[in-house]
Amino acid sequence: MLPNLSRQELIALYYSKCVKEDRVFREAVFNTLFKDKVGMREERIKNLPIDELIVEFHDKKSGNVALVRKEMRERYKAGKDRGPIAMAFNNATKSDQLWVKWQIRKERYGNTGSNY
């Protein structure tokens, strides 16, 4: 029923007090409003070269850090651009540093689950 509503009706519905607490419904309204733009950001990040991806990763104001981190982890696991990704993660948060450390341990010692 949502796709049949006008844009103005969808916006009014999104900001309505009646559905303020219903996150699932509001997300459905939002996705209907911006169906042409949902997924474009993810696609753009997947297509970025590694140098631009690292710049985007270090730009904390971009709002894309989590998506870029996910993409960089996928590329690292796939064996692509491991050196630059490891360097970027080693210069980032503690959790990113630990993630790279564990990936290197897995490569060296296998996925045994032990610390050594």
N, CA, C and O of each residue as an XYZ file, in Angstrom:
464
protein
N       0.809     -1.186      0.000
C       0.000      0.000      0.000
C       0.867      1.271      0.000
O       0.458      2.301     -0.536
N       2.060      1.196      0.600
C       2.930      2.367      0.669
C       3.321      2.924     -0.700
O       3.310      4.142     -0.877
N       3.668      2.072     -1.681
C       4.062      2.631     -2.982
C       2.961      3.414     -3.679
O       3.247      4.212     -4.571
N       1.705      3.202     -3.289
C       0.583      3.912     -3.919
C       0.356      5.302     -3.337
O      -0.402      6.091     -3.900
N       1.011      5.612     -2.203
C       0.843      6.919     -1.575
C       1.712      7.964     -2.270
O       2.738      7.640     -2.868
N       1.284      9.216     -2.182
C       2.082     10.296     -2.761
C       3.286     10.571     -1.861
O       3.330     10.139     -0.710
N       4.239     11.282     -2.396
C       5.441     11.619     -1.627
C       5.079     12.441     -0.381
O       5.632     12.219      0.696
N       4.173     13.364     -0.533
C       3.743     14.210      0.590
C       3.066     13.369      1.675
O       3.274     13.606      2.865
N       2.267     12.399      1.272
C       1.612     11.517      2.242
C       2.628     10.640      2.969
O       2.507     10.401      4.170
N       3.623     10.167      2.233
C       4.666      9.346      2.851
C       5.463     10.149      3.878
O       5.774      9.644      4.956
N       5.790     11.387      3.548
C       6.539     12.240      4.476
C       5.697     12.520      5.718
O       6.207     12.469      6.837
N       4.428     12.811      5.530
C       3.538     13.059      6.672
C       3.428     11.811      7.545
O       3.416     11.903      8.773
N       3.350     10.662      6.913
C       3.273      9.401      7.642
C       4.563      9.129      8.417
O       4.525      8.667      9.557
N       5.693      9.417      7.794
C       6.991      9.182      8.432
C       7.135     10.012      9.705
O       7.652      9.522     10.709
N       6.684     11.256      9.671
C       6.815     12.147     10.827
C       5.610     12.111     11.767
O       5.560     12.870     12.735
N       4.661     11.255     11.498
C       3.465     11.158     12.324
C       3.792     10.651     13.732
O       4.637      9.772     13.904
N       3.121     11.208     14.721
C       3.321     10.784     16.118
C       2.817      9.366     16.332
O       3.298      8.668     17.224
N       1.867      8.937     15.537
C       1.281      7.603     15.693
C       2.284      6.484     15.415
O       2.196      5.409     16.010
N       3.226      6.732     14.522
C       4.184      5.686     14.151
C       5.602      6.007     14.613
O       6.563      5.375     14.176
N       5.723      6.981     15.488
C       7.044      7.423     15.939
C       7.857      6.293     16.561
O       9.069      6.227     16.357
N       7.225      5.419     17.300
C       7.919      4.341     18.007
C       8.061      3.059     17.174
O       8.801      2.157     17.567
N       7.380      2.963     16.056
C       7.422      1.749     15.230
C       8.562      1.848     14.219
O       8.381      2.356     13.112
N       9.736      1.358     14.612
C      10.938      1.471     13.786
C      10.815      0.725     12.464
O      11.260      1.219     11.428
N      10.223     -0.444     12.494
C      10.106     -1.263     11.285
C       9.229     -0.555     10.240
O       9.572     -0.506      9.059
N       8.111     -0.018     10.689
C       7.216      0.676      9.767
C       7.872      1.932      9.213
O       7.787      2.208      8.016
N       8.533      2.702     10.096
C       9.204      3.925      9.639
C      10.299      3.595      8.628
O      10.500      4.333      7.664
N      11.007      2.486      8.848
C      12.039      2.081      7.892
C      11.417      1.723      6.549
O      11.979      2.042      5.501
N      10.267      1.067      6.572
C       9.568      0.732      5.325
C       9.146      1.998      4.581
O       9.269      2.076      3.359
N       8.652      2.982      5.318
C       8.261      4.257      4.700
C       9.496      4.942      4.112
O       9.459      5.444      2.989
N      10.586      4.959      4.878
C      11.827      5.578      4.409
C      12.318      4.905      3.127
O      12.689      5.586      2.171
N      12.322      3.578      3.105
C      12.774      2.848      1.915
C      11.878      3.122      0.715
O      12.352      3.144     -0.421
N      10.594      3.330      0.955
C       9.691      3.667     -0.137
C       9.976      5.075     -0.652
O       9.953      5.322     -1.858
N      10.243      5.988      0.270
C      10.546      7.369     -0.116
C      11.824      7.464     -0.947
O      11.889      8.211     -1.924
N      12.824      6.708     -0.553
C      14.148      6.825     -1.182
C      14.572      5.539     -1.869
O      15.750      5.180     -1.839
N      13.626      4.839     -2.488
C      13.931      3.552     -3.105
C      14.989      3.658     -4.201
O      15.725      2.703     -4.445
N      15.069      4.809     -4.859
C      16.056      4.971     -5.922
C      17.463      5.198     -5.362
O      18.449      4.977     -6.066
N      17.567      5.634     -4.105
C      18.879      5.920     -3.532
C      19.366      4.858     -2.561
O      20.556      4.808     -2.247
N      18.453      3.995     -2.073
C      18.845      2.939     -1.147
C      19.737      1.949     -1.892
O      19.355      1.432     -2.941
N      20.897      1.692     -1.360
C      21.827      0.753     -1.967
C      22.877      1.402     -2.848
O      23.875      0.763     -3.181
N      22.678      2.662     -3.235
C      23.655      3.328     -4.096
C      24.970      3.577     -3.360
O      26.048      3.468     -3.944
N      24.871      3.911     -2.075
C      26.080      4.173     -1.293
C      26.916      2.897     -1.171
O      28.137      2.935     -1.323
N      26.261      1.777     -0.900
C      26.966      0.511     -0.790
C      27.644      0.137     -2.108
O      28.780     -0.336     -2.124
N      26.932      0.355     -3.200
C      27.480      0.034     -4.524
C      28.684      0.916     -4.848
O      29.671      0.440     -5.409
N      28.605      2.200     -4.496
C      29.722      3.107     -4.737
C      30.955      2.663     -3.950
O      32.070      2.688     -4.472
N      30.757      2.263     -2.708
C      31.878      1.837     -1.874
C      32.498      0.557     -2.406
O      33.720      0.411     -2.382
N      31.693     -0.362     -2.880
C      32.221     -1.616     -3.437
C      33.087     -1.372     -4.668
O      34.008     -2.144     -4.938
N      32.805     -0.318     -5.408
C      33.523     -0.041     -6.642
C      34.717      0.894     -6.477
O      35.423      1.163     -7.449
N      34.957      1.397     -5.256
C      36.079      2.313     -5.040
C      37.408      1.574     -5.092
O      37.510      0.453     -4.594
N      38.430      2.185     -5.690
C      39.774      1.599     -5.609
C      40.280      1.699     -4.168
O      39.776      2.506     -3.388
N      41.263      0.890     -3.818
C      41.725      0.785     -2.440
C      42.221      2.112     -1.884
O      41.989      2.399     -0.710
N      42.889      2.921     -2.678
C      43.398      4.205     -2.182
C      42.258      5.124     -1.740
O      42.323      5.737     -0.674
N      41.226      5.212     -2.559
C      40.082      6.053     -2.217
C      39.297      5.466     -1.049
O      38.731      6.200     -0.239
N      39.268      4.139     -0.970
C      38.580      3.470      0.127
C      39.251      3.789      1.464
O      38.569      4.015      2.464
N      40.566      3.805      1.481
C      41.307      4.113      2.702
C      41.090      5.572      3.102
O      40.941      5.869      4.287
N      41.070      6.480      2.138
C      40.796      7.887      2.440
C      39.402      8.016      3.054
O      39.218      8.739      4.033
N      38.435      7.326      2.488
C      37.062      7.343      3.001
C      37.006      6.731      4.409
O      36.235      7.185      5.254
N      37.812      5.716      4.652
C      37.864      5.055      5.962
C      38.381      6.009      7.039
O      37.888      5.992      8.167
N      39.347      6.822      6.709
C      39.923      7.753      7.676
C      39.105      9.036      7.825
O      39.331      9.802      8.762
N      38.162      9.279      6.921
C      37.299     10.461      7.009
C      36.108     10.133      7.904
O      35.095      9.612      7.435
N      36.233     10.434      9.171
C      35.212     10.066     10.155
C      33.912     10.842      9.976
O      32.878     10.428     10.502
N      33.938     11.940      9.259
C      32.740     12.759      9.061
C      31.910     12.313      7.860
O      30.816     12.832      7.636
N      32.421     11.359      7.091
C      31.714     10.937      5.886
C      30.449     10.140      6.188
O      29.523     10.105      5.378
N      30.413      9.506      7.345
C      29.271      8.669      7.684
C      29.320      7.300      7.051
O      28.359      6.537      7.145
N      30.431      6.976      6.403
C      30.558      5.707      5.697
C      31.596      4.779      6.311
O      31.929      3.754      5.715
N      32.107      5.110      7.469
C      33.221      4.359      8.041
C      32.855      2.891      8.251
O      33.650      2.009      7.926
N      31.683      2.618      8.782
C      31.285      1.232      9.040
C      31.163      0.444      7.734
O      31.603     -0.704      7.665
N      30.579      1.040      6.711
C      30.462      0.354      5.419
C      31.823      0.134      4.776
O      32.080     -0.918      4.191
N      32.689      1.129      4.889
C      34.025      1.007      4.317
C      34.806     -0.071      5.061
O      35.517     -0.863      4.443
N      34.675     -0.103      6.391
C      35.354     -1.124      7.195
C      34.918     -2.521      6.750
O      35.745     -3.417      6.582
N      33.614     -2.688      6.563
C      33.078     -3.983      6.125
C      33.652     -4.380      4.767
O      34.062     -5.525      4.573
N      33.679     -3.442      3.838
C      34.212     -3.715      2.501
C      35.692     -4.056      2.559
O      36.153     -4.968      1.874
N      36.445     -3.312      3.390
C      37.884     -3.575      3.496
C      38.138     -4.944      4.109
O      39.066     -5.639      3.695
N      37.338     -5.343      5.082
C      37.492     -6.675      5.677
C      37.193     -7.766      4.657
O      37.889     -8.779      4.603
N      36.165     -7.559      3.855
C      35.832     -8.541      2.812
C      36.960     -8.656      1.795
O      37.324     -9.757      1.383
N      37.507     -7.521      1.394
C      38.614     -7.549      0.434
C      39.840     -8.218      1.035
O      40.528     -8.976      0.351
N      40.121     -7.950      2.300
C      41.282     -8.564      2.960
C      41.115    -10.077      2.992
O      42.045    -10.813      2.660
N      39.937    -10.543      3.389
C      39.687    -11.984      3.450
C      39.759    -12.629      2.075
O      40.118    -13.801      1.955
N      39.419    -11.869      1.033
C      39.477    -12.388     -0.334
C      40.896    -12.358     -0.894
O      41.146    -12.845     -1.996
N      41.823    -11.784     -0.128
C      43.212    -11.743     -0.564
C      43.557    -10.552     -1.428
O      44.605    -10.542     -2.075
N      42.702     -9.554     -1.452
C      42.941     -8.365     -2.277
C      43.496     -7.234     -1.419
O      42.957     -6.959     -0.347
N      44.538     -6.588     -1.859
C      45.074     -5.368     -1.235
C      45.346     -5.525      0.261
O      45.046     -4.624      1.043
N      45.905     -6.653      0.656
C      46.108     -6.912      2.079
C      47.054     -5.931      2.746
O      46.801     -5.503      3.872
N      48.125     -5.570      2.083
C      49.104     -4.661      2.674
C      48.522     -3.306      3.026
O      48.616     -2.885      4.178
N      47.919     -2.607      2.066
C      47.330     -1.299      2.375
C      46.206     -1.370      3.409
O      46.054     -0.467      4.231
N      45.423     -2.444      3.363
C      44.330     -2.582      4.325
C      44.884     -2.804      5.731
O      44.395     -2.213      6.694
N      45.901     -3.651      5.848
C      46.511     -3.891      7.156
C      47.112     -2.606      7.718
O      46.987     -2.334      8.912
N      47.758     -1.820      6.872
C      48.336     -0.556      7.324
C      47.237      0.398      7.801
O      47.387      1.052      8.833
N      46.140      0.476      7.055
C      45.041      1.371      7.432
C      44.417      0.933      8.756
O      44.115      1.767      9.610
N      44.226     -0.377      8.925
C      43.639     -0.875     10.168
C      44.602     -0.708     11.342
O      44.159     -0.451     12.462
N      45.885     -0.847     11.115
C      46.851     -0.667     12.199
C      46.935      0.782     12.655
O      47.380      1.053     13.770
N      46.516      1.710     11.816
C      46.487      3.129     12.182
C      45.096      3.584     12.610
O      44.827      4.784     12.672
N      44.225      2.645     12.901
C      42.840      2.979     13.253
C      42.564      2.590     14.711
O      43.452      2.664     15.560
N      41.350      2.184     14.982
C      40.932      1.875     16.352
C      41.557      0.579     16.848
O      42.099     -0.207     16.072
N      41.469      0.377     18.142
C      42.024     -0.826     18.766
C      41.354     -2.083     18.219
O      42.024     -3.093     18.001
N      40.058     -2.036     17.997
C      39.362     -3.215     17.471
C      39.813     -3.543     16.049
O      39.909     -4.715     15.682
N      40.089     -2.517     15.251
C      40.601     -2.762     13.897
C      42.001     -3.368     13.958
O      42.328     -4.265     13.181
N      42.814     -2.885     14.868
C      44.166     -3.423     15.037
C      44.103     -4.887     15.451
O      44.845     -5.719     14.929
N      43.214     -5.198     16.392
C      43.075     -6.587     16.837
C      42.541     -7.480     15.727
O      42.939     -8.641     15.624
N      41.652     -6.959     14.899
C      41.109     -7.747     13.799
C      42.217     -8.159     12.841
O      42.294     -9.317     12.429
N      43.081     -7.200     12.486
C      44.195     -7.509     11.579
C      45.140     -8.510     12.233
O      45.625     -9.436     11.583
N      45.393     -8.317     13.506
C      46.280     -9.220     14.235
C      45.752    -10.656     14.186
O      46.518    -11.594     13.965
N      44.453    -10.822     14.389
C      43.865    -12.157     14.345
C      43.870    -12.741     12.933
O      44.038    -13.948     12.763
N      43.690    -11.906     11.939
C      43.736    -12.412     10.563
C      45.124    -12.922     10.222
O      45.272    -13.951      9.562
N      46.145    -12.196     10.675
C      47.524    -12.624     10.423
C      47.811    -13.923     11.165
O      48.473    -14.812     10.629
N      47.320    -14.037     12.388
C      47.511    -15.285     13.148
C      46.837    -16.458     12.459
O      47.395    -17.554     12.405
N      45.648    -16.236     11.936
C      44.948    -17.300     11.209
C      45.760    -17.758     10.007
O      45.850    -18.953      9.729
N      46.354    -16.798      9.293
C      47.154    -17.129      8.117
C      48.381    -17.948      8.497
O      48.714    -18.929      7.833
N      49.045    -17.536      9.566
C      50.285    -18.205      9.972
C      50.054    -19.568     10.596
O      50.730    -20.537     10.250
N      49.099    -19.647     11.514
C      48.943    -20.843     12.321
C      47.686    -21.627     12.025
O      47.443    -22.662     12.645
N      46.902    -21.165     11.112
C      45.666    -21.841     10.798
C      44.558    -21.415     11.724
O      44.795    -20.653     12.662
N      43.380    -21.877     11.490
C      42.237    -21.474     12.284
C      42.005    -22.502     13.380
O      40.984    -23.190     13.381
N      42.955    -22.612     14.324
C      42.883    -23.603     15.384
C      42.115    -23.109     16.592
O      41.655    -23.917     17.399
N      41.967    -21.794     16.737
C      41.252    -21.248     17.874
C      42.139    -20.996     19.073
O      41.681    -20.425     20.063
N      43.405    -21.409     19.012
C      44.303    -21.161     20.128
C      44.992    -19.819     19.954
O      44.996    -19.252     18.862
N      45.570    -19.320     21.024
C      46.250    -18.017     20.981
C      47.663    -18.132     20.459
O      48.282    -17.113     20.153
N      48.181    -19.301     20.350
C      49.597    -19.451     19.955
C      49.750    -20.239     18.698
O      50.871    -20.453     18.236
